[in-house]
Amino acid sequence: MVDVDEKKIKAGFYFNRSLNCKIPIAHFTALTSPPHSSLPVVCCVAMYRTGGKLEENVESVGREEGVDLWHFF
């Protein structure tokens, strides 16, 4: 999982209680480096509430909505 929240990134993982497992968390810029650079991305965020920052981040990691990035509502 990738995120922009420094607190979550510093923790290093998210613990999913229902699955009883740790899910690693990295900064979203990890998507620019192999092997992550070719992975499709599902984005879970409230759209249009980031002041354009989400769109900037998506562009900075070379993703295109509907091609290799999708929003999950």
C-alpha positions as CSV (number, residue, x, y, z in Angstrom):
1,M,0.0,0.0,0.0
2,V,1.2,3.5,-0.7
3,D,0.3,6.7,1.1
4,V,1.2,10.4,1.5
5,D,0.5,10.5,5.3
6,E,4.0,10.7,6.9
7,K,2.6,9.2,10.2
8,K,1.3,6.1,8.4
9,I,4.5,5.8,6.3
10,K,6.7,6.1,9.5
11,A,4.7,3.3,11.1
12,G,5.7,1.1,8.2
13,F,2.6,-1.0,8.0
14,Y,-1.1,-1.2,8.5
15,F,-2.5,-4.0,10.6
16,N,-5.7,-5.5,9.1
17,R,-7.5,-7.1,12.1
18,S,-10.0,-9.1,9.9
19,L,-7.2,-10.8,8.0
20,N,-4.8,-10.8,11.0
21,C,-1.9,-9.5,8.9
22,K,0.4,-6.6,8.4
23,I,0.2,-4.7,5.1
24,P,3.4,-2.7,4.4
25,I,3.0,1.0,3.6
26,A,5.5,3.0,1.5
27,H,5.5,6.6,0.2
28,F,3.6,7.0,-3.1
29,T,6.8,7.9,-4.9
30,A,7.8,4.2,-4.6
31,L,5.6,3.7,-7.6
32,T,8.3,5.3,-9.8
33,S,10.8,2.5,-9.2
34,P,10.8,-1.1,-10.5
35,P,9.2,-3.5,-9.8
36,H,6.4,-1.1,-8.7
37,S,6.6,1.2,-11.7
38,S,4.6,-1.2,-13.9
39,L,1.9,-2.0,-11.3
40,P,-1.6,-0.8,-11.8
41,V,-2.9,1.4,-9.0
42,V,-6.3,1.6,-7.3
43,C,-6.7,4.9,-5.6
44,C,-8.8,5.1,-2.4
45,V,-9.3,8.8,-1.7
46,A,-12.0,11.3,-1.6
47,M,-11.7,12.8,-5.0
48,Y,-11.7,16.6,-5.6
49,R,-11.0,17.2,-1.9
50,T,-7.2,17.4,-2.1
51,G,-6.9,20.8,-3.7
52,G,-5.3,19.3,-6.8
53,K,-2.6,17.5,-4.9
54,L,-3.9,14.0,-5.8
55,E,-3.8,14.9,-9.5
56,E,-0.2,16.3,-9.1
57,N,0.9,13.1,-7.4
58,V,-0.7,10.9,-10.0
59,E,1.1,12.8,-12.8
60,S,4.4,12.7,-10.9
61,V,4.4,8.9,-10.8
62,G,3.5,8.6,-14.4
63,R,0.0,7.2,-14.1
64,E,-3.0,7.9,-16.2
65,E,-6.5,7.6,-14.9
66,G,-8.4,4.8,-16.7
67,V,-5.2,3.3,-18.1
68,D,-3.1,2.2,-15.1
69,L,-4.9,4.1,-12.2
70,W,-8.5,3.7,-11.1
71,H,-10.4,5.3,-8.3
72,F,-12.3,3.2,-5.8
73,F,-15.3,4.7,-4.2
